[in-house]
Amino acid sequence: MKPKQSYRWQKIFYGAGARVLVSYLVLVAFSTVVSLVVIRQLLMVYNERQTRKALVQEVEEFRQLVKGRDPATGHPFGDDIAAIFDVFLKRNVPNEDEFLLTLLNGRVYKSNPTSLPASVQPDAKLINHWSQLTQPEWSQKEVSDSSFVLFLAEPVVIEGRLGVFVVLSTDVHEREEIAHTVLVVGVVEGIMAIIALTSSVAWLAAGQILARLRLLTETARSISESDLTQRILVQGTDEITELTVTFNEMLARLQAAFTSQRDFINDAGHELRTPITIIRGHLELLGDDPKEQRETVELVIDELDRMSRFVNDLLLLAKAEQPRFLNLERVELSSLTEELYSKAKALALRNWQLEAQASGLILADRQRITQAIMNLAQNATQYTTESDCIALGSALSEGNVYFWVRDTGEGIAAVDQERIFERFARSYNSHRRSEGAGLGLAIVRAIAEAHRGRVELVSRTGSGSTFTVILPLNPAKGLAL
């Protein structure tokens, strides 16, 4: 064996950790033995005290009967000791391991129960001893190497006739129960000791394993919120390595979220700055001409309305991330589709068509769906002319409902089809400019995702576009309302 390996084994078996572990085991073993001895002694004392109390009670009841009357005749018992014994044995039921014994004229008269322990059979020494008593006696006699009899004898002497009432209790079952209890306690304490020992060993082992986690923690603390580009070095293939990879992925998501938030703030600031600049410029140049004042007021109101719509859209997108965004109810698809078509026709002069109507019920927020489809319809009117066709419809298929808005307008380039669902996004190649802030399609997607659905776009430049909102029939499954 190499010297380094020998030193390692010596450190394991003779080091401070091994000495602490051995000391712990000795202490646990000693405390377990002491506790079992104490518990056994306490149980013995308690059981003996309860037995004495029960025996005294039986004797007190017997004394009361001796002074009383025969329930059969209503007269005093007189010198009929046998009658006293008969009445008492008939009226009293002994406890477990308790025996009621009567002796008359030096012989066993009756007992309850009739089967007596071997130590109190008619030819036993205790019987001879009790038959000669003239005074009450309380004693405990050893009848075997591991068994005792606790008894209380009450002599009855009437007109020269001698009877003895004996109530006795053996400790055979009590000792068995105490031994069983001590055994159970010992097993429990042993299990607890093993658990504590295992926990101690696990704690020591965990200290070594968690050293890498502490390194991971220290590295994570060094990453500031202003610099999320740092990543933790990945080493190994165990669970901690998986945690490191997950942590790096979380940092990447946070970096993307912070970047998106920063872009959102910049875009929102730009969108608000433009109408504010317009309003301020016109108010600064406002003259005394009533016509000019009226035109300026109309322009300011229009810009304020646009700012109000912009703020409302931002609030809607913020609410879409909250659990109480939807008010779900049972909605009839056919009537909802007709309602959507009727409202869409009022948006602009176009060749409106209702292509299909689904029939059935869906669990959804009627107002939010209406808002999403109206946004799509409004978006379609901005990129079509009066001669173009805009078609709406709904259909059911495989547990989902499909709402679509199709137009024959200028279409959307492939490079823009994913980007236009982002906030403040507009088509680069469009010949028209939307009057909005680029939040309409973002709102549509937010409403669809809140219903556990999605939005699909099929479009080609010059051939129009089809936006389809796909929703499950019951979005409440797995949805936090």
ABEGO torsion letter per residue (X at the ends): XBAAAAAAAAAAAABAAAAAAAAAAAAAAAAAAAAAAAAAAAAAAAAAAAAAAAAAAAAAAAAAAAABBBAAAGBBAEABAAAAAAAAAAABBBBBGBBBBBBBGGBBABBOBABBBAAABAABAAAAAAAABABBBBBBBBABAABBBBBBBBBBBBGGBBBBBBBBBBAAAAAAAAAAAAAAAAAAAAAAAAAAAAAAAAAAAAAAAAAAAAAAAAAAAABBAABAABBBBBBEABAAAAAAAAAAAAAAAAAAAAAAAAAAAAAAAAAAAAAAAAAAAAAAABBABAAAAAAAAAAAAAAAAAAAAAAAAAAAAAAAABAAABBBBBBBAAAAAAAAAAAAAAABBBBBBBABBBBEBBBBBAAAAAAAAAAAAAAAAAABBAABBBBBBBBBBGGBBBBBBBBABAEBBAAAAAAAABBGBBBAABABBBABAGAAAAAAAAAAAAAGBBBBBBBBBGAEBBBBBBBBABAABGBBX
